[in-house]
Amino acid sequence: MRKFASYIIFTLLLAAIACACSDDIDIRQSYEFKVTHLPVPKKLKINETAEIRCQLEHSGRYDNTKYYLRYFQPDGKGELRMDEGTVFLPNDTYELTKETFRLYYTSKSEDQQVIDIYFWDNYQNTYELSFAFNNDNNEEE
């Protein structure tokens, strides 16, 4: 009887181990993210530059994730560039190489200006920022 009880316990233990093992290992690679920024001015004079300090924040980390950006300017004229000097062309894709970065927008018109910046990763997660600048016609320096 003792042998039979040991056999039953061994069989149950073996079945529990077999059920605990699974080929369906879930390795997560895709995480949601957002881009936060410090406040930016709402008015710019022609040729005045606004600094946009940004931080990429993600809900998890996977080393092979790459982040990209592109921008559009539906209203006004201006120039957007990265802190290391890259001047962005509208609708072109650029890879982000750092999680903390600065963008610089320079006004090139007296009209209202709007820029829409789209961020995404190689897993199709997206985030959008939009900035509007009015002309600062105040003559005080």
Protein Blocks (a to p, Z undefined) as FASTA:
>chain_A
ZZmmmmmmmmmmmmmmmmmpcfkbccdfbdcdddddddddfbdcehiacddddddddfbd
cfkbccddddddfegcdddddfkopacdehiacddfbfbdcdddddfbfbdcdddddddd
fkopacdddddddddfbfbZZ
